[in-house]
């Protein structure tokens, strides 16, 4: 088995995936908040 050396793995794909996930969660959260505010205003 090869020796593991800390910090040698290329994590660029994982970083792009995580950035995309955070972007998606942020947009979904903003959308849900806007929806709830509009719903409260309509039913208010």
C-alpha positions in Angstrom: 0.0 0.0 0.0 1.3 3.5 -0.8 2.2 5.9 1.9 -0.3 8.7 2.3 1.1 12.2 2.3 -1.1 15.0 3.6 -2.1 17.7 1.1 -1.1 15.9 -2.1 -4.6 14.9 -3.4 -6.2 17.1 -6.1 -9.4 18.3 -4.6 -10.5 20.8 -7.3 -13.5 18.7 -8.3 -14.7 18.4 -4.7 -14.2 22.1 -4.2 -16.3 22.9 -7.3 -19.0 20.4 -6.2 -19.1 21.9 -2.8 -19.3 25.5 -4.2 -22.2 24.4 -6.5 -24.0 22.8 -3.6 -23.6 25.9 -1.4 -24.8 28.1 -4.3 -27.9 25.9 -4.8 -28.7 25.8 -1.1 -28.4 29.6 -0.9 -30.7 30.2 -3.9 -33.2 27.6 -2.6 -33.3 29.2 0.8 -33.8 32.7 -0.7 -36.6 31.3 -2.9 -38.3 29.6 0.1 -38.1 32.8 2.2 -39.6 34.9 -0.6 -42.3 32.3 -1.1 -43.2 32.4 2.6 -43.2 36.2 2.8 -45.5 36.4 -0.2 -47.7 33.6 1.2 -48.0 35.6 4.5 -48.9 38.8 2.7 -51.6 37.1 0.6 -53.2 35.3 3.5 -52.5 38.1 6.0 
